[in-house]
């Protein structure tokens, strides 16, 4: 059976069966969280864990079919567009984008250990075993893997990999923390969360997540040293240093946080992957709601060879800004409303031709693709997958410069919550609609069913995206 081409009805049956199986398991076990397995005077060791199951259906692109179509374009049809970077936007292989029904499944077993030696010394570790299965060998996955930057500790590895499965393990978090009244120091793989935006946080150059992420609570860990000096209960000076695989990829920054006129205010400055960066964020109550503003200026120093360029060019300086307002209205059990605006001066653009919005994720190179014989009449430069350099150290990635986001949330019952997020691409006239329904019958079990729908012209932020439906189930023990 080819899991990559399951029809929608079979996918629905698989989802229902998997959900019923998980619920049956939960009802028989009644687990508890955070078990203390050892204690001695001030010292304690607690263990807990979780099991996550994620299933999704969408339409993506078979990587092998795409590569074969690109390789055959010249010898079969005498079409050089798949070989020459300047013509790559019209490579006929892009006609296959979104041509394949894809079912993907993902299971993660997470084990956590929390050790408290004393009031001033603690340690935490979170270890994951993850397996992905189904239609995982897609063009979209290949392009995404080329944009990732390697970790410093390299505390992750592939255990088994095949055409339809990928089994790996990693250290999700692992750090030691020293804490006194005035001083805090954490060393290891940890989360560094900056910014006040809800959907977009451009000032967060360590752990930001895109608003369409299917795992909103799972933020990337940063191998770093995080030091903080507390002036008082509300003001502090923070220093973060995250080494990279070379000095070119290291990140470090200073952040000063305080309270001024009943508002939380932070100023930051640092160097992120050879890009000088300064910014601020601001938040305070406004009536019954809260307003947040963050802005960051970046001056990249590295060069990028974009797909139509003959040589590398330095990325231009850019601004990114977010303004948000959220409020809980006294309607029924409480109605949550959020509106947010993003200006992204580092937007990638909508691309062109058959490639469309995928085009900015390619660069040009003087070297022919490895293993591909290039005919003598076809000169370079040649197309290749882009690296993370195209983002200029930013973790906020959009095609459009101007974005609007609206979120509505409501607790239908104590166990059932509905959320609806709308993202609007102002430049291209497209939108994403993301309804989801969460159900928590037990403290130890949560299940969410969500859909992503898109509308707009093909050459826009969301118009060319494919619909997606997913099921997310979490069991905590």
Secondary structure, DSSP 8 states (H G I E B T S, - for coil): --GGG--HHHHHHHHHHHHHHHHHHHHHH---S-EEEEEETTEEEEEEEEEEEEEEEEEE-BHHHHHHHHHHHHHHH--GGGT-GGGGGG-GGGGGTT-EEEEEEEEEEEEEEEEE-SSSEEEEEEEEEEEEEES--BHHHHHHHHT----SS--EEEEEE-SSEEEEEEEEEEEEEEE-SSEEEEEEEE-------SS--TT-SSS---TT-S-TT----EEEEEEEEESSSS-EEEEEEE--SSGGG-EEEEEEEEEETTEEEEEEEEEETTEEEEEEEEEEEETTEEEEEEEEEEEE-SEE-BTT-SS-EE---EEEEEEEEEEEE-STT-EEEEEEEEEETT-----BTTTBTTGGGEEEESS--TT----TT--S-EEEE--GGGGTT-S---SSSEEEEEEEEEESSSSEEEEEEEEEETTTTEEEEEEEEEEEEETTEEEEEEEEEEES-SSSTTTT---EEEEEEEEE-
